[in-house]
Amino acid sequence: MEATDLTANIEIAHPNGTESLEDLKTFLVRNPETRKMGRIRWESAAPKIGELGDGLDILTLAVTGVLALPGFIHAVSSWIKARGNEEDCVQIRLGTIEIVVSGTEDPAQIKRLADALKAAYPEEGPRGSSQ
């Protein structure tokens, strides 16, 4: 089995859309720790029924293991906290599991959020075409 068979895509969405996500992408790409976690790229979300969609509107992080998840969640939490907007949040989805990061997480909360995502990580490679 090739190493790429174990890659899973984490979807990252922001309520304010792509402008905030572009800021997050810049932060993640410039951060030496998150640069090593996986490949960050834009993807299209499935449009809602009756809508055309917004084009490239979701960031994805392709990871090859669960060890990166706590560090990734911590980085996103730090980015939100640095923005100074108490109502800001980011939705992160892996498979069928979705978590919300708000910038107020302590280390124990980050571990719980990472554990939730780990439950969706494919043990023997991606299942289906969505991962």
VEXSEDREN-799782 format. One record per atom (N, C-alpha, C): residue number from 1; residue in one letter; atom name; x, y, z. Coordinates in steps of 0.05 Angstrom, whole numbers, always signed. Layout:
! residues N
<rec pos="NUM" code="a" site="CA" px="X" py="Y" pz="Z"/>
...
//
This chain:
! residues 131
<rec pos="1" code="m" site="N" px="+17" py="-23" pz="+0"/>
<rec pos="1" code="m" site="CA" px="+0" py="+0" pz="+0"/>
<rec pos="1" code="m" site="C" px="+18" py="+25" pz="+0"/>
<rec pos="2" code="e" site="N" px="+12" py="+44" pz="-17"/>
<rec pos="2" code="e" site="CA" px="+28" py="+68" pz="-19"/>
<rec pos="2" code="e" site="C" px="+20" py="+87" pz="+3"/>
<rec pos="3" code="a" site="N" px="+39" py="+105" pz="+11"/>
<rec pos="3" code="a" site="CA" px="+34" py="+124" pz="+32"/>
<rec pos="3" code="a" site="C" px="+10" py="+143" pz="+25"/>
<rec pos="4" code="t" site="N" px="+6" py="+149" pz="-1"/>
<rec pos="4" code="t" site="CA" px="-15" py="+167" pz="-8"/>
<rec pos="4" code="t" site="C" px="-42" py="+154" pz="-4"/>
<rec pos="5" code="d" site="N" px="-44" py="+127" pz="-1"/>
<rec pos="5" code="d" site="CA" px="-69" py="+114" pz="+4"/>
<rec pos="5" code="d" site="C" px="-80" py="+122" pz="+31"/>
<rec pos="6" code="l" site="N" px="-63" py="+132" pz="+50"/>
<rec pos="6" code="l" site="CA" px="-72" py="+138" pz="+77"/>
<rec pos="6" code="l" site="C" px="-78" py="+168" pz="+80"/>
<rec pos="7" code="t" site="N" px="-78" py="+183" pz="+58"/>
<rec pos="7" code="t" site="CA" px="-83" py="+211" pz="+59"/>
<rec pos="7" code="t" site="C" px="-113" py="+216" pz="+62"/>
<rec pos="8" code="a" site="N" px="-119" py="+235" pz="+81"/>
<rec pos="8" code="a" site="CA" px="-147" py="+243" pz="+85"/>
<rec pos="8" code="a" site="C" px="-148" py="+273" pz="+82"/>
<rec pos="9" code="n" site="N" px="-169" py="+283" pz="+70"/>
<rec pos="9" code="n" site="CA" px="-173" py="+312" pz="+67"/>
<rec pos="9" code="n" site="C" px="-190" py="+323" pz="+89"/>
<rec pos="10" code="i" site="N" px="-179" py="+343" pz="+103"/>
<rec pos="10" code="i" site="CA" px="-194" py="+358" pz="+123"/>
<rec pos="10" code="i" site="C" px="-205" py="+382" pz="+110"/>
<rec pos="11" code="e" site="N" px="-231" py="+386" pz="+111"/>
<rec pos="11" code="e" site="CA" px="-244" py="+410" pz="+99"/>
<rec pos="11" code="e" site="C" px="-246" py="+432" pz="+120"/>
<rec pos="12" code="i" site="N" px="-240" py="+456" pz="+111"/>
<rec pos="12" code="i" site="CA" px="-240" py="+479" pz="+129"/>
<rec pos="12" code="i" site="C" px="-259" py="+500" pz="+117"/>
<rec pos="13" code="a" site="N" px="-279" py="+508" pz="+132"/>
<rec pos="13" code="a" site="CA" px="-298" py="+528" pz="+123"/>
<rec pos="13" code="a" site="C" px="-300" py="+550" pz="+144"/>
<rec pos="14" code="h" site="N" px="-307" py="+574" pz="+134"/>
<rec pos="14" code="h" site="CA" px="-311" py="+597" pz="+152"/>
<rec pos="14" code="h" site="C" px="-337" py="+610" pz="+145"/>
<rec pos="15" code="p" site="N" px="-353" py="+619" pz="+165"/>
<rec pos="15" code="p" site="CA" px="-379" py="+631" pz="+160"/>
<rec pos="15" code="p" site="C" px="-378" py="+655" pz="+141"/>
<rec pos="16" code="n" site="N" px="-355" py="+669" pz="+141"/>
<rec pos="16" code="n" site="CA" px="-353" py="+693" pz="+124"/>
<rec pos="16" code="n" site="C" px="-342" py="+687" pz="+97"/>
<rec pos="17" code="g" site="N" px="-337" py="+662" pz="+91"/>
<rec pos="17" code="g" site="CA" px="-329" py="+654" pz="+64"/>
<rec pos="17" code="g" site="C" px="-300" py="+656" pz="+59"/>
<rec pos="18" code="t" site="N" px="-293" py="+660" pz="+33"/>
<rec pos="18" code="t" site="CA" px="-266" py="+656" pz="+24"/>
<rec pos="18" code="t" site="C" px="-247" py="+678" pz="+33"/>
<rec pos="19" code="e" site="N" px="-256" py="+702" pz="+39"/>
<rec pos="19" code="e" site="CA" px="-237" py="+723" pz="+47"/>
<rec pos="19" code="e" site="C" px="-223" py="+715" pz="+73"/>
<rec pos="20" code="s" site="N" px="-238" py="+706" pz="+92"/>
<rec pos="20" code="s" site="CA" px="-226" py="+698" pz="+118"/>
<rec pos="20" code="s" site="C" px="-209" py="+673" pz="+114"/>
<rec pos="21" code="l" site="N" px="-218" py="+655" pz="+96"/>
<rec pos="21" code="l" site="CA" px="-203" py="+630" pz="+91"/>
<rec pos="21" code="l" site="C" px="-176" py="+636" pz="+78"/>
<rec pos="22" code="e" site="N" px="-176" py="+657" pz="+61"/>
<rec pos="22" code="e" site="CA" px="-151" py="+664" pz="+48"/>
<rec pos="22" code="e" site="C" px="-131" py="+674" pz="+69"/>
<rec pos="23" code="d" site="N" px="-140" py="+689" pz="+89"/>
<rec pos="23" code="d" site="CA" px="-123" py="+697" pz="+111"/>
<rec pos="23" code="d" site="C" px="-113" py="+673" pz="+127"/>
<rec pos="24" code="l" site="N" px="-131" py="+654" pz="+132"/>
<rec pos="24" code="l" site="CA" px="-122" py="+630" pz="+146"/>
<rec pos="24" code="l" site="C" px="-102" py="+614" pz="+130"/>
<rec pos="25" code="k" site="N" px="-107" py="+611" pz="+104"/>
<rec pos="25" code="k" site="CA" px="-88" py="+597" pz="+87"/>
<rec pos="25" code="k" site="C" px="-60" py="+610" pz="+88"/>
<rec pos="26" code="t" site="N" px="-59" py="+636" pz="+86"/>
<rec pos="26" code="t" site="CA" px="-34" py="+650" pz="+88"/>
<rec pos="26" code="t" site="C" px="-20" py="+645" pz="+115"/>
<rec pos="27" code="f" site="N" px="-35" py="+645" pz="+136"/>
<rec pos="27" code="f" site="CA" px="-24" py="+640" pz="+163"/>
<rec pos="27" code="f" site="C" px="-13" py="+611" pz="+164"/>
<rec pos="28" code="l" site="N" px="-28" py="+592" pz="+155"/>
<rec pos="28" code="l" site="CA" px="-19" py="+564" pz="+156"/>
<rec pos="28" code="l" site="C" px="+5" py="+559" pz="+138"/>
<rec pos="29" code="v" site="N" px="+6" py="+571" pz="+115"/>
<rec pos="29" code="v" site="CA" px="+29" py="+567" pz="+97"/>
<rec pos="29" code="v" site="C" px="+54" py="+580" pz="+108"/>
<rec pos="30" code="r" site="N" px="+51" py="+603" pz="+121"/>
<rec pos="30" code="r" site="CA" px="+75" py="+617" pz="+132"/>
<rec pos="30" code="r" site="C" px="+84" py="+605" pz="+158"/>
<rec pos="31" code="n" site="N" px="+67" py="+590" pz="+172"/>
<rec pos="31" code="n" site="CA" px="+75" py="+578" pz="+198"/>
<rec pos="31" code="n" site="C" px="+92" py="+553" pz="+193"/>
<rec pos="32" code="p" site="N" px="+117" py="+553" pz="+203"/>
<rec pos="32" code="p" site="CA" px="+135" py="+531" pz="+198"/>
<rec pos="32" code="p" site="C" px="+124" py="+504" pz="+208"/>
<rec pos="33" code="e" site="N" px="+109" py="+504" pz="+229"/>
<rec pos="33" code="e" site="CA" px="+98" py="+479" pz="+240"/>
<rec pos="33" code="e" site="C" px="+76" py="+468" pz="+222"/>
<rec pos="34" code="t" site="N" px="+57" py="+485" pz="+213"/>
<rec pos="34" code="t" site="CA" px="+35" py="+475" pz="+197"/>
<rec pos="34" code="t" site="C" px="+43" py="+469" pz="+168"/>
<rec pos="35" code="r" site="N" px="+64" py="+481" pz="+159"/>
<rec pos="35" code="r" site="CA" px="+74" py="+475" pz="+132"/>
<rec pos="35" code="r" site="C" px="+81" py="+445" pz="+129"/>
<rec pos="36" code="k" site="N" px="+90" py="+433" pz="+152"/>
<rec pos="36" code="k" site="CA" px="+99" py="+405" pz="+151"/>
<rec pos="36" code="k" site="C" px="+76" py="+386" pz="+155"/>
<rec pos="37" code="m" site="N" px="+52" py="+396" pz="+162"/>
<rec pos="37" code="m" site="CA" px="+29" py="+378" pz="+168"/>
<rec pos="37" code="m" site="C" px="+16" py="+366" pz="+144"/>
<rec pos="38" code="g" site="N" px="+17" py="+380" pz="+122"/>
<rec pos="38" code="g" site="CA" px="+3" py="+370" pz="+98"/>
<rec pos="38" code="g" site="C" px="+2" py="+391" pz="+77"/>
<rec pos="39" code="r" site="N" px="-13" py="+385" pz="+56"/>
<rec pos="39" code="r" site="CA" px="-15" py="+404" pz="+33"/>
<rec pos="39" code="r" site="C" px="-42" py="+419" pz="+35"/>
<rec pos="40" code="i" site="N" px="-41" py="+445" pz="+34"/>
<rec pos="40" code="i" site="CA" px="-65" py="+462" pz="+36"/>
<rec pos="40" code="i" site="C" px="-72" py="+471" pz="+8"/>
<rec pos="41" code="r" site="N" px="-97" py="+468" pz="+1"/>
<rec pos="41" code="r" site="CA" px="-106" py="+477" pz="-25"/>
<rec pos="41" code="r" site="C" px="-136" py="+484" pz="-25"/>
<rec pos="42" code="w" site="N" px="-145" py="+499" pz="-45"/>
<rec pos="42" code="w" site="CA" px="-173" py="+507" pz="-48"/>
<rec pos="42" code="w" site="C" px="-188" py="+484" pz="-62"/>
<rec pos="43" code="e" site="N" px="-213" py="+480" pz="-54"/>
<rec pos="43" code="e" site="CA" px="-231" py="+462" pz="-68"/>
<rec pos="43" code="e" site="C" px="-259" py="+474" pz="-68"/>
<rec pos="44" code="s" site="N" px="-276" py="+463" pz="-84"/>
<rec pos="44" code="s" site="CA" px="-304" py="+471" pz="-86"/>
<rec pos="44" code="s" site="C" px="-321" py="+455" pz="-67"/>
<rec pos="45" code="a" site="N" px="-339" py="+468" pz="-53"/>
<rec pos="45" code="a" site="CA" px="-359" py="+454" pz="-37"/>
<rec pos="45" code="a" site="C" px="-382" py="+447" pz="-55"/>
<rec pos="46" code="a" site="N" px="-396" py="+425" pz="-48"/>
<rec pos="46" code="a" site="CA" px="-419" py="+418" pz="-63"/>
<rec pos="46" code="a" site="C" px="-440" py="+440" pz="-60"/>
<rec pos="47" code="p" site="N" px="-451" py="+451" pz="-82"/>
<rec pos="47" code="p" site="CA" px="-471" py="+472" pz="-79"/>
<rec pos="47" code="p" site="C" px="-497" py="+462" pz="-66"/>
<rec pos="48" code="k" site="N" px="-510" py="+480" pz="-53"/>
<rec pos="48" code="k" site="CA" px="-536" py="+473" pz="-41"/>
<rec pos="48" code="k" site="C" px="-556" py="+469" pz="-64"/>
<rec pos="49" code="i" site="N" px="-577" py="+454" pz="-59"/>
<rec pos="49" code="i" site="CA" px="-598" py="+450" pz="-79"/>
<rec pos="49" code="i" site="C" px="-609" py="+476" pz="-89"/>
<rec pos="50" code="g" site="N" px="-609" py="+480" pz="-115"/>
<rec pos="50" code="g" site="CA" px="-620" py="+504" pz="-127"/>
<rec pos="50" code="g" site="C" px="-599" py="+526" pz="-129"/>
<rec pos="51" code="e" site="N" px="-574" py="+522" pz="-121"/>
<rec pos="51" code="e" site="CA" px="-553" py="+542" pz="-123"/>
<rec pos="51" code="e" site="C" px="-531" py="+533" pz="-141"/>
<rec pos="52" code="l" site="N" px="-517" py="+552" pz="-153"/>
<rec pos="52" code="l" site="CA" px="-495" py="+545" pz="-171"/>
<rec pos="52" code="l" site="C" px="-469" py="+540" pz="-156"/>
<rec pos="53" code="g" site="N" px="-467" py="+550" pz="-132"/>
<rec pos="53" code="g" site="CA" px="-442" py="+546" pz="-117"/>
<rec pos="53" code="g" site="C" px="-424" py="+570" pz="-120"/>
<rec pos="54" code="d" site="N" px="-403" py="+572" pz="-104"/>
<rec pos="54" code="d" site="CA" px="-386" py="+595" pz="-103"/>
<rec pos="54" code="d" site="C" px="-359" py="+590" pz="-115"/>
<rec pos="55" code="g" site="N" px="-354" py="+568" pz="-128"/>
<rec pos="55" code="g" site="CA" px="-328" py="+562" pz="-139"/>
<rec pos="55" code="g" site="C" px="-310" py="+550" pz="-117"/>
<rec pos="56" code="l" site="N" px="-286" py="+560" pz="-115"/>
<rec pos="56" code="l" site="CA" px="-267" py="+550" pz="-96"/>
<rec pos="56" code="l" site="C" px="-272" py="+563" pz="-69"/>
<rec pos="57" code="d" site="N" px="-286" py="+549" pz="-52"/>
<rec pos="57" code="d" site="CA" px="-296" py="+561" pz="-27"/>
<rec pos="57" code="d" site="C" px="-290" py="+545" pz="-2"/>
<rec pos="58" code="i" site="N" px="-274" py="+524" pz="-4"/>
<rec pos="58" code="i" site="CA" px="-266" py="+509" pz="+20"/>
<rec pos="58" code="i" site="C" px="-236" py="+504" pz="+18"/>
<rec pos="59" code="l" site="N" px="-222" py="+508" pz="+40"/>
<rec pos="59" code="l" site="CA" px="-194" py="+501" pz="+42"/>
<rec pos="59" code="l" site="C" px="-193" py="+471" pz="+50"/>
<rec pos="60" code="t" site="N" px="-174" py="+457" pz="+39"/>
<rec pos="60" code="t" site="CA" px="-170" py="+430" pz="+49"/>
<rec pos="60" code="t" site="C" px="-141" py="+427" pz="+57"/>
<rec pos="61" code="l" site="N" px="-137" py="+410" pz="+77"/>
<rec pos="61" code="l" site="CA" px="-110" py="+402" pz="+86"/>
<rec pos="61" code="l" site="C" px="-109" py="+372" pz="+82"/>
<rec pos="62" code="a" site="N" px="-91" py="+364" pz="+64"/>
<rec pos="62" code="a" site="CA" px="-87" py="+335" pz="+60"/>
<rec pos="62" code="a" site="C" px="-66" py="+326" pz="+81"/>
<rec pos="63" code="v" site="N" px="-75" py="+308" pz="+99"/>
<rec pos="63" code="v" site="CA" px="-57" py="+298" pz="+119"/>
<rec pos="63" code="v" site="C" px="-53" py="+268" pz="+115"/>
<rec pos="64" code="t" site="N" px="-30" py="+258" pz="+124"/>
<rec pos="64" code="t" site="CA" px="-24" py="+229" pz="+120"/>
<rec pos="64" code="t" site="C" px="-23" py="+215" pz="+147"/>
<rec pos="65" code="g" site="N" px="-32" py="+228" pz="+168"/>
<rec pos="65" code="g" site="CA" px="-32" py="+215" pz="+194"/>
<rec pos="65" code="g" site="C" px="-46" py="+232" pz="+215"/>
<rec pos="66" code="v" site="N" px="-54" py="+219" pz="+237"/>
<rec pos="66" code="v" site="CA" px="-70" py="+233" pz="+257"/>
<rec pos="66" code="v" site="C" px="-52" py="+250" pz="+276"/>
<rec pos="67" code="l" site="N" px="-26" py="+246" pz="+276"/>
<rec pos="67" code="l" site="CA" px="-9" py="+260" pz="+295"/>
<rec pos="67" code="l" site="C" px="-9" py="+290" pz="+290"/>
<rec pos="68" code="a" site="N" px="-16" py="+299" pz="+266"/>
<rec pos="68" code="a" site="CA" px="-16" py="+327" pz="+259"/>
<rec pos="68" code="a" site="C" px="-41" py="+341" pz="+269"/>
<rec pos="69" code="l" site="N" px="-62" py="+326" pz="+276"/>
<rec pos="69" code="l" site="CA" px="-88" py="+339" pz="+282"/>
<rec pos="69" code="l" site="C" px="-87" py="+358" pz="+306"/>
<rec pos="70" code="p" site="N" px="-76" py="+351" pz="+329"/>
<rec pos="70" code="p" site="CA" px="-76" py="+370" pz="+351"/>
<rec pos="70" code="p" site="C" px="-61" py="+396" pz="+344"/>
<rec pos="71" code="g" site="N" px="-38" py="+394" pz="+331"/>
<rec pos="71" code="g" site="CA" px="-23" py="+417" pz="+324"/>
<rec pos="71" code="g" site="C" px="-38" py="+435" pz="+304"/>
<rec pos="72" code="f" site="N" px="-52" py="+422" pz="+285"/>
<rec pos="72" code="f" site="CA" px="-67" py="+437" pz="+266"/>
<rec pos="72" code="f" site="C" px="-90" py="+452" pz="+279"/>
<rec pos="73" code="i" site="N" px="-104" py="+438" pz="+297"/>
<rec pos="73" code="i" site="CA" px="-127" py="+451" pz="+311"/>
<rec pos="73" code="i" site="C" px="-116" py="+474" pz="+328"/>
<rec pos="74" code="h" site="N" px="-93" py="+470" pz="+342"/>
<rec pos="74" code="h" site="CA" px="-81" py="+491" pz="+358"/>
<rec pos="74" code="h" site="C" px="-74" py="+515" pz="+340"/>
<rec pos="75" code="a" site="N" px="-63" py="+511" pz="+317"/>
<rec pos="75" code="a" site="CA" px="-56" py="+532" pz="+298"/>
<rec pos="75" code="a" site="C" px="-80" py="+548" pz="+290"/>
<rec pos="76" code="v" site="N" px="-102" py="+534" pz="+283"/>
<rec pos="76" code="v" site="CA" px="-127" py="+548" pz="+275"/>
<rec pos="76" code="v" site="C" px="-138" py="+564" pz="+298"/>
<rec pos="77" code="s" site="N" px="-137" py="+552" pz="+322"/>
<rec pos="77" code="s" site="CA" px="-147" py="+566" pz="+346"/>
<rec pos="77" code="s" site="C" px="-131" py="+591" pz="+351"/>
<rec pos="78" code="s" site="N" px="-104" py="+590" pz="+348"/>
<rec pos="78" code="s" site="CA" px="-87" py="+613" pz="+352"/>
<rec pos="78" code="s" site="C" px="-92" py="+635" pz="+332"/>
<rec pos="79" code="w" site="N" px="-97" py="+626" pz="+307"/>
<rec pos="79" code="w" site="CA" px="-103" py="+646" pz="+286"/>
<rec pos="79" code="w" site="C" px="-129" py="+661" pz="+292"/>
<rec pos="80" code="i" site="N" px="-150" py="+646" pz="+301"/>
<rec pos="80" code="i" site="CA" px="-175" py="+659" pz="+308"/>
<rec pos="80" code="i" site="C" px="-171" py="+678" pz="+331"/>
<rec pos="81" code="k" site="N" px="-157" py="+669" pz="+352"/>
<rec pos="81" code="k" site="CA" px="-152" py="+686" pz="+376"/>
<rec pos="81" code="k" site="C" px="-137" py="+712" pz="+368"/>
<rec pos="82" code="a" site="N" px="-118" py="+710" pz="+350"/>
<rec pos="82" code="a" site="CA" px="-103" py="+733" pz="+341"/>
<rec pos="82" code="a" site="C" px="-120" py="+753" pz="+326"/>
<rec pos="83" code="r" site="N" px="-141" py="+744" pz="+314"/>
<rec pos="83" code="r" site="CA" px="-158" py="+762" pz="+299"/>
<rec pos="83" code="r" site="C" px="-175" py="+780" pz="+317"/>
<rec pos="84" code="g" site="N" px="-179" py="+772" pz="+342"/>
<rec pos="84" code="g" site="CA" px="-192" py="+789" pz="+362"/>
<rec pos="84" code="g" site="C" px="-222" py="+790" pz="+360"/>
<rec pos="85" code="n" site="N" px="-234" py="+773" pz="+344"/>
<rec pos="85" code="n" site="CA" px="-264" py="+773" pz="+341"/>
<rec pos="85" code="n" site="C" px="-275" py="+750" pz="+358"/>
<rec pos="86" code="e" site="N" px="-288" py="+757" pz="+380"/>
<rec pos="86" code="e" site="CA" px="-297" py="+736" pz="+398"/>
<rec pos="86" code="e" site="C" px="-319" py="+718" pz="+386"/>
<rec pos="87" code="e" site="N" px="-332" py="+727" pz="+365"/>
<rec pos="87" code="e" site="CA" px="-353" py="+711" pz="+352"/>
<rec pos="87" code="e" site="C" px="-342" py="+694" pz="+328"/>
<rec pos="88" code="d" site="N" px="-317" py="+696" pz="+322"/>
<rec pos="88" code="d" site="CA" px="-305" py="+683" pz="+299"/>
<rec pos="88" code="d" site="C" px="-303" py="+653" pz="+305"/>
<rec pos="89" code="c" site="N" px="-305" py="+637" pz="+284"/>
<rec pos="89" code="c" site="CA" px="-302" py="+608" pz="+286"/>
<rec pos="89" code="c" site="C" px="-295" py="+596" pz="+259"/>
<rec pos="90" code="v" site="N" px="-285" py="+572" pz="+259"/>
<rec pos="90" code="v" site="CA" px="-279" py="+557" pz="+235"/>
<rec pos="90" code="v" site="C" px="-291" py="+529" pz="+238"/>
<rec pos="91" code="q" site="N" px="-304" py="+519" pz="+217"/>
<rec pos="91" code="q" site="CA" px="-314" py="+492" pz="+217"/>
<rec pos="91" code="q" site="C" px="-293" py="+474" pz="+204"/>
<rec pos="92" code="i" site="N" px="-287" py="+452" pz="+216"/>
<rec pos="92" code="i" site="CA" px="-267" py="+433" pz="+205"/>
<rec pos="92" code="i" site="C" px="-281" py="+406" pz="+204"/>
<rec pos="93" code="r" site="N" px="-280" py="+394" pz="+180"/>
<rec pos="93" code="r" site="CA" px="-293" py="+368" pz="+175"/>
<rec pos="93" code="r" site="C" px="-273" py="+348" pz="+165"/>
<rec pos="94" code="l" site="N" px="-275" py="+324" pz="+176"/>
<rec pos="94" code="l" site="CA" px="-260" py="+301" pz="+166"/>
<rec pos="94" code="l" site="C" px="-281" py="+278" pz="+164"/>
<rec pos="95" code="g" site="N" px="-286" py="+269" pz="+139"/>
<rec pos="95" code="g" site="CA" px="-306" py="+249" pz="+135"/>
<rec pos="95" code="g" site="C" px="-334" py="+260" pz="+144"/>
<rec pos="96" code="t" site="N" px="-346" py="+245" pz="+162"/>
<rec pos="96" code="t" site="CA" px="-373" py="+253" pz="+172"/>
<rec pos="96" code="t" site="C" px="-371" py="+269" pz="+198"/>
<rec pos="97" code="i" site="N" px="-348" py="+273" pz="+209"/>
<rec pos="97" code="i" site="CA" px="-344" py="+287" pz="+234"/>
<rec pos="97" code="i" site="C" px="-338" py="+317" pz="+229"/>
<rec pos="98" code="e" site="N" px="-352" py="+334" pz="+242"/>
<rec pos="98" code="e" site="CA" px="-347" py="+363" pz="+240"/>
<rec pos="98" code="e" site="C" px="-343" py="+375" pz="+268"/>
<rec pos="99" code="i" site="N" px="-322" py="+391" pz="+270"/>
<rec pos="99" code="i" site="CA" px="-317" py="+405" pz="+295"/>
<rec pos="99" code="i" site="C" px="-317" py="+435" pz="+290"/>
<rec pos="100" code="v" site="N" px="-320" py="+451" pz="+310"/>
<rec pos="100" code="v" site="CA" px="-319" py="+480" pz="+308"/>
<rec pos="100" code="v" site="C" px="-297" py="+490" pz="+326"/>
<rec pos="101" code="v" site="N" px="-279" py="+505" pz="+315"/>
<rec pos="101" code="v" site="CA" px="-257" py="+517" pz="+331"/>
<rec pos="101" code="v" site="C" px="-263" py="+547" pz="+333"/>
<rec pos="102" code="s" site="N" px="-262" py="+557" pz="+358"/>
<rec pos="102" code="s" site="CA" px="-270" py="+585" pz="+363"/>
<rec pos="102" code="s" site="C" px="-247" py="+603" pz="+373"/>
<rec pos="103" code="g" site="N" px="-224" py="+592" pz="+378"/>
<rec pos="103" code="g" site="CA" px="-202" py="+608" pz="+388"/>
<rec pos="103" code="g" site="C" px="-201" py="+610" pz="+419"/>
<rec pos="104" code="t" site="N" px="-219" py="+596" pz="+432"/>
<rec pos="104" code="t" site="CA" px="-220" py="+597" pz="+461"/>
<rec pos="104" code="t" site="C" px="-211" py="+570" pz="+473"/>
<rec pos="105" code="e" site="N" px="-202" py="+551" pz="+457"/>
<rec pos="105" code="e" site="CA" px="-196" py="+524" pz="+465"/>
<rec pos="105" code="e" site="C" px="-171" py="+523" pz="+483"/>
<rec pos="106" code="d" site="N" px="-173" py="+508" pz="+505"/>
<rec pos="106" code="d" site="CA" px="-149" py="+502" pz="+521"/>
<rec pos="106" code="d" site="C" px="-138" py="+475" pz="+511"/>
<rec pos="107" code="p" site="N" px="-114" py="+467" pz="+521"/>
<rec pos="107" code="p" site="CA" px="-102" py="+442" pz="+511"/>
<rec pos="107" code="p" site="C" px="-120" py="+417" pz="+513"/>
<rec pos="108" code="a" site="N" px="-135" py="+415" pz="+535"/>
<rec pos="108" code="a" site="CA" px="-153" py="+392" pz="+538"/>
<rec pos="108" code="a" site="C" px="-176" py="+393" pz="+517"/>
<rec pos="109" code="q" site="N" px="-186" py="+416" pz="+511"/>
<rec pos="109" code="q" site="CA" px="-207" py="+418" pz="+490"/>
<rec pos="109" code="q" site="C" px="-195" py="+412" pz="+463"/>
<rec pos="110" code="i" site="N" px="-171" py="+421" pz="+458"/>
<rec pos="110" code="i" site="CA" px="-158" py="+415" pz="+432"/>
<rec pos="110" code="i" site="C" px="-154" py="+385" pz="+429"/>
<rec pos="111" code="k" site="N" px="-147" py="+371" pz="+450"/>
<rec pos="111" code="k" site="CA" px="-143" py="+342" pz="+450"/>
<rec pos="111" code="k" site="C" px="-170" py="+328" pz="+444"/>
<rec pos="112" code="r" site="N" px="-192" py="+338" pz="+457"/>
<rec pos="112" code="r" site="CA" px="-218" py="+326" pz="+452"/>
<rec pos="112" code="r" site="C" px="-227" py="+330" pz="+423"/>
<rec pos="113" code="l" site="N" px="-222" py="+354" pz="+412"/>
<rec pos="113" code="l" site="CA" px="-230" py="+359" pz="+384"/>
<rec pos="113" code="l" site="C" px="-213" py="+342" pz="+365"/>
<rec pos="114" code="a" site="N" px="-187" py="+339" pz="+371"/>
<rec pos="114" code="a" site="CA" px="-170" py="+322" pz="+354"/>
<rec pos="114" code="a" site="C" px="-179" py="+293" pz="+356"/>
<rec pos="115" code="d" site="N" px="-187" py="+284" pz="+380"/>
<rec pos="115" code="d" site="CA" px="-196" py="+256" pz="+383"/>
<rec pos="115" code="d" site="C" px="-222" py="+252" pz="+366"/>
<rec pos="116" code="a" site="N" px="-239" py="+272" pz="+366"/>
<rec pos="116" code="a" site="CA" px="-264" py="+270" pz="+350"/>
<rec pos="116" code="a" site="C" px="-257" py="+266" pz="+320"/>
<rec pos="117" code="l" site="N" px="-238" py="+282" pz="+310"/>
<rec pos="117" code="l" site="CA" px="-230" py="+279" pz="+282"/>
<rec pos="117" code="l" site="C" px="-216" py="+253" pz="+277"/>
<rec pos="118" code="k" site="N" px="-200" py="+244" pz="+296"/>
<rec pos="118" code="k" site="CA" px="-185" py="+219" pz="+293"/>
<rec pos="118" code="k" site="C" px="-205" py="+196" pz="+288"/>
<rec pos="119" code="a" site="N" px="-228" py="+197" pz="+300"/>
<rec pos="119" code="a" site="CA" px="-248" py="+176" pz="+296"/>
<rec pos="119" code="a" site="C" px="-257" py="+174" pz="+267"/>
<rec pos="120" code="a" site="N" px="-254" py="+195" pz="+252"/>
<rec pos="120" code="a" site="CA" px="-262" py="+195" pz="+224"/>
<rec pos="120" code="a" site="C" px="-239" py="+189" pz="+205"/>
<rec pos="121" code="y" site="N" px="-215" py="+187" pz="+216"/>
<rec pos="121" code="y" site="CA" px="-192" py="+183" pz="+199"/>
<rec pos="121" code="y" site="C" px="-192" py="+154" pz="+188"/>
<rec pos="122" code="p" site="N" px="-188" py="+151" pz="+162"/>
<rec pos="122" code="p" site="CA" px="-188" py="+124" pz="+151"/>
<rec pos="122" code="p" site="C" px="-164" py="+108" pz="+160"/>
<rec pos="123" code="e" site="N" px="-170" py="+84" pz="+171"/>
<rec pos="123" code="e" site="CA" px="-148" py="+66" pz="+180"/>
<rec pos="123" code="e" site="C" px="-134" py="+52" pz="+157"/>
<rec pos="124" code="e" site="N" px="-148" py="+47" pz="+136"/>
<rec pos="124" code="e" site="CA" px="-136" py="+32" pz="+113"/>
<rec pos="124" code="e" site="C" px="-138" py="+48" pz="+88"/>
<rec pos="125" code="g" site="N" px="-138" py="+74" pz="+90"/>
<rec pos="125" code="g" site="CA" px="-140" py="+91" pz="+66"/>
<rec pos="125" code="g" site="C" px="-168" py="+102" pz="+64"/>
<rec pos="126" code="p" site="N" px="-171" py="+122" pz="+47"/>
<rec pos="126" code="p" site="CA" px="-197" py="+135" pz="+43"/>
<rec pos="126" code="p" site="C" px="-218" py="+116" pz="+34"/>
<rec pos="127" code="r" site="N" px="-242" py="+121" pz="+44"/>
<rec pos="127" code="r" site="CA" px="-265" py="+105" pz="+36"/>
<rec pos="127" code="r" site="C" px="-283" py="+123" pz="+19"/>
<rec pos="128" code="g" site="N" px="-289" py="+113" pz="-4"/>
<rec pos="128" code="g" site="CA" px="-306" py="+129" pz="-22"/>
<rec pos="128" code="g" site="C" px="-290" py="+150" pz="-37"/>
<rec pos="129" code="s" site="N" px="-304" py="+165" pz="-54"/>
<rec pos="129" code="s" site="CA" px="-290" py="+185" pz="-70"/>
<rec pos="129" code="s" site="C" px="-288" py="+212" pz="-57"/>
<rec pos="130" code="s" site="N" px="-301" py="+216" pz="-33"/>
<rec pos="130" code="s" site="CA" px="-300" py="+242" pz="-21"/>
<rec pos="130" code="s" site="C" px="-275" py="+247" pz="-4"/>
<rec pos="131" code="q" site="N" px="-259" py="+226" pz="+0"/>
<rec pos="131" code="q" site="CA" px="-235" py="+229" pz="+16"/>
<rec pos="131" code="q" site="C" px="-210" py="+224" pz="+1"/>
//
